[in-house]
Amino acid sequence: DGFIIKAQAVVTSVSPNSSSNISSITITITGGNFWSGAAVKIKKVGQTDVSGTNVSVISTTQIVATVDLTNLAPGAWNIEVTNLESSPGALQNGFTVTAQAPTVSSISPNEGFNNTSISITNLSGTNFFSGAIVKLTKGTNTIYATNVVVASNTKITCDVDLSGEGEGEWDVKVINTDNQTGILSAGFTIKPYIIDSPETSASYGYSAG
């Protein structure tokens, strides 16, 4: 006697339904069959589940909880509510984690000659994510980096083929998979490859021998 079977929670909406991955956020979940003791999670395939804290069941149709979004992968996440002694109820892709735009602060080396490829050993900045694209741009001209490795959210290594490209200052751009872009204006300089001759004295470049 006195045993109550608690129905599966139903999640219909969450507010707010998106936020940046820089801090914790308080969310309000609306639905039905919410009971005292219910647990809240956000989940994404390939990522570690994030449990809500400070969960407060306001009524059978509303829950308030805090979720830490710090450094979470951007994209859609499922919102899940689980009553005690019940299977979870979920809102698929109910919450979107966004990322701050990347910033680019420096590149090393920051110059090269236009007759060769070079390896960038340290492209520094913030908010770099796996899958980011690196390129140099000057006007309508673009050089895409290859072998891009996002070593951390503050460092990228890559290779850039400068062969035949125009001399001068180029912008350095990092584009994350959410299409947000960081730019270091005039951050890289391409120098012309000049062959010295008996009649010509060049102040830079390589000698033919």
C-alpha positions in Angstrom: 0.0 0.0 0.0 1.1 3.6 -0.6 3.4 2.7 -3.5 3.2 5.2 -6.4 4.3 4.3 -9.9 5.8 7.4 -11.4 5.1 7.8 -15.1 7.9 8.6 -17.5 8.7 12.3 -17.7 7.8 14.2 -20.9 10.0 17.0 -22.0 8.4 19.5 -24.5 10.6 22.6 -24.3 13.6 24.2 -22.6 14.3 27.9 -22.1 16.7 29.3 -23.0 17.3 26.7 -25.7 20.9 27.7 -26.6 23.9 29.3 -25.0 27.7 29.6 -25.4 30.1 27.1 -24.0 31.9 29.5 -21.6 30.0 29.1 -18.4 27.1 27.5 -16.5 23.5 28.4 -17.3 20.2 28.0 -15.5 17.5 26.4 -17.7 13.8 26.0 -17.3 12.4 22.7 -18.6 8.7 22.4 -19.5 6.8 19.2 -19.9 4.8 16.8 -17.8 5.1 14.0 -15.1 7.9 15.7 -13.3 8.3 14.4 -9.7 10.4 15.4 -6.7 13.8 13.8 -7.0 13.9 14.0 -10.8 17.4 14.1 -12.4 18.3 16.3 -15.4 21.0 15.6 -18.0 22.1 16.9 -21.4 23.5 14.4 -23.8 25.2 14.3 -27.2 26.5 11.3 -29.1 30.2 10.9 -28.7 30.3 13.3 -25.7 30.3 12.8 -21.9 26.8 13.3 -20.4 26.5 16.5 -18.3 24.3 16.2 -15.2 22.2 19.2 -14.0 22.8 20.6 -10.6 20.6 22.6 -8.2 17.6 20.7 -9.8 14.3 22.1 -8.5 11.0 20.5 -9.4 8.7 23.5 -9.4 5.6 21.5 -10.4 4.7 18.4 -12.4 5.2 20.5 -15.5 8.2 22.6 -14.8 11.8 22.0 -13.6 14.7 24.5 -13.1 18.3 23.3 -13.2 21.8 24.5 -13.7 24.0 23.0 -16.4 27.7 23.6 -16.9 28.4 24.2 -20.6 32.1 25.1 -20.2 34.1 23.9 -23.1 31.3 21.5 -24.3 31.3 20.6 -28.0 29.1 22.9 -30.0 26.0 21.6 -31.6 22.6 20.1 -30.6 22.3 18.3 -27.3 19.4 16.2 -26.0 17.6 17.3 -22.8 16.8 14.4 -20.5 14.6 14.2 -17.4 14.5 11.0 -15.3 12.1 10.4 -12.4 13.0 8.0 -9.6 12.2 4.4 -10.6 11.4 5.4 -14.1 13.0 5.5 -17.6 14.1 8.9 -18.9 12.1 11.2 -21.0 14.0 13.3 -23.5 13.7 16.2 -26.0 15.9 15.3 -28.9 18.2 18.1 -30.0 16.4 20.4 -27.6 19.4 22.5 -26.6 22.1 24.0 -28.8 25.6 24.7 -27.4 27.3 27.5 -29.3 31.0 28.3 -29.2 32.6 31.7 -29.0 34.3 32.8 -32.2 37.9 31.9 -32.5 40.6 34.6 -32.1 44.0 34.5 -33.7 46.8 36.3 -31.8 50.0 35.2 -33.5 51.6 32.8 -36.0 55.0 31.3 -36.0 56.8 31.6 -38.3 55.1 34.7 -39.6 56.9 35.0 -43.0 58.2 32.8 -45.8 59.4 32.9 -49.4 57.1 32.2 -52.3 59.1 29.2 -53.7 58.3 26.6 -51.0 56.0 25.2 -48.4 56.5 26.0 -44.8 55.3 24.4 -41.5 53.5 26.6 -39.1 54.6 25.3 -35.7 52.4 27.6 -33.5 49.2 29.3 -34.6 48.1 30.8 -31.3 44.7 32.1 -30.2 41.6 30.9 -28.5 38.4 28.8 -29.1 39.9 26.5 -31.7 37.9 23.3 -32.3 38.6 20.1 -34.1 37.9 20.4 -37.8 38.9 24.0 -38.0 40.1 25.4 -41.4 43.2 27.6 -41.6 43.8 29.9 -44.6 45.8 32.9 -45.7 43.9 35.6 -47.6 44.9 38.7 -49.6 42.2 40.4 -51.5 40.5 37.7 -53.5 43.4 35.3 -53.2 43.3 32.4 -50.8 45.8 29.8 -49.6 44.4 26.9 -47.7 46.6 25.2 -45.1 47.0 21.4 -45.1 47.7 18.9 -42.4 45.8 21.1 -39.9 46.1 19.8 -36.3 44.2 21.4 -33.5 46.6 20.6 -30.7 44.4 22.4 -28.2 41.8 25.2 -28.1 44.7 27.7 -28.1 47.2 26.1 -30.6 47.1 24.9 -34.2 49.9 23.5 -36.4 49.7 23.2 -40.2 51.5 23.4 -43.5 51.1 26.2 -46.1 52.3 26.0 -49.7 53.5 29.5 -50.7 54.8 28.5 -54.1 54.0 31.1 -56.7 51.9 33.3 -54.4 52.0 37.1 -54.4 54.3 38.9 -52.1 53.1 41.1 -49.2 51.1 40.9 -46.1 48.3 38.3 -45.8 45.5 37.9 -43.3 45.5 34.7 -41.2 42.1 33.1 -40.7 40.8 30.2 -38.6 37.3 29.0 -39.3 35.6 26.7 -36.9 33.0 24.1 -38.0 30.2 26.4 -37.0 31.6 28.9 -39.5 32.7 31.4 -36.9 36.0 33.0 -38.0 39.0 34.5 -36.2 41.3 36.9 -38.1 44.9 38.1 -37.6 45.0 41.0 -40.1 48.3 41.2 -42.0 49.7 38.5 -39.8 51.8 36.7 -42.4 54.3 38.1 -44.9 55.2 36.4 -48.2 58.5 37.4 -49.6 59.6 37.1 -53.2 62.2 34.5 -54.1 65.0 36.3 -55.8 68.0 34.8 -57.5 71.2 36.8 -57.3 73.1 37.4 -60.4 76.5 39.2 -61.1 74.6 42.2 -62.3 72.1 42.3 -59.4 72.4 42.5 -55.7 69.4 41.4 -53.8 68.7 42.3 -50.2 66.7 39.2 -49.6 66.0 35.8 -51.1 68.2 32.8 -51.9 71.2 32.6 -54.1 71.3 30.2 -57.1 74.8 29.2 -56.0 
